[in-house]
Amino acid sequence: MIGRLTGLVIESTPGQLLLDVGGVGYEIEISLTTYTEVTASKGPVTVHTHLVVRDDAHLLYGFASTGERVMFRTLIKVNGVGPRMALGILSGLDSASFARAVLGNDVKALTALPGVGKKTAERLIIEMRDKVDSFDVSGSGNPGTMIANIQEDAESALIGLGYRPQEAARAISQVIDPAADVESLIRQALKLLMQS
């Protein structure tokens, strides 16, 4: 199995990446989270991969971190969740936000994800409840982690207000002055969403 690839990005679009590794171009399906990290990088990038072999194709899925790959592999074991839906979940929620949604029985947050209906959301909550402890749920005292937690909380609040996960993430990433607290970050992101 191909576990990791390091190379230069030839082409990238949200959802797909063409990576040149020693003269061979690998087509890799990716989440929006991975897309954001890969496009921000100058020079060679490392992508952690998962290979799915089907009768009609060999599909390579790539992730910016091993934690994201662990979550993907856990998700595809849930009945009714395939690799495409798992990528959609990873694109809409990071592992900590997903874990909070599962532990908090937040069906609304899960049904806001692409392709996830009420029954699938309920199944995810039931089957993933005991498995989310392997995801990074708690923040440490690290300032970078604290900022990420504030951004995740603000994103969850915007999703709760009815915005799509991609819209919420985009608005939060466009806030010029990162806020010290969740409320002011939400206010700034809402201003941006109202303008667009």
Protein Blocks (a to p, Z undefined) as FASTA:
>chain_A
ZZbdcdddfbdcehiacddeehiacdddddfklmmmmmmpgcjddddddddddfkbccdd
ddfbfklmmmmmmmmmpghiafklmmmmmmmpcfklmmmmmmnopaklmmmpghiafklm
mmmmmmmmmmmmmpcfbccfbfklmmmmmmmmmmmmmmmnopafklmmmmmmmpmbacfb
fklmmmmmmmmmmmZZ
